[in-house]
Amino acid sequence: MECDFFPDELANLAICAGTLTQSEREIINHHIDAAIQMLERLPWPKRLQNVPEYTGGHHERMNDKVTRATSSAIR
């Protein structure tokens, strides 16, 4: 019996850790960068000036390493 798979099904079956494919991970990473860039353009009152930093700071990779956005927010 032969099984036919769509290319995206094969990509999902080939994931070694986590649940995201590389292309899905790139979409997530773009979301992080886009959110920070958008929020940095807004005129925040003094008490809310760290909102863009906090927004980027809550993202982590599937392997528990901090993302580029998180590591810059921590500094």
BELBEL-V838050 format. One record per backbone hydrogen bond with DSSP energy under -1.0 kcal/mol. NH is the residue of the N-H (numbers start at 1). CO is the residue of the C=O. Records with the same first field share a line. If there is no record, write none. Layout:
NH: CO  CO
This chain:
10: 6
11: 7
12: 8
13: 9
14: 10
25: 21
26: 22
27: 23
28: 24
29: 25
30: 26
31: 27
32: 28
33: 29
34: 30
35: 31
36: 32
37: 33
38: 34
39: 35
40: 36
44: 42
48: 45
49: 46
51: 48
54: 50
55: 51
56: 52
57: 53
59: 56
61: 65
64: 61
71: 67
72: 68
73: 69
74: 70
75: 71
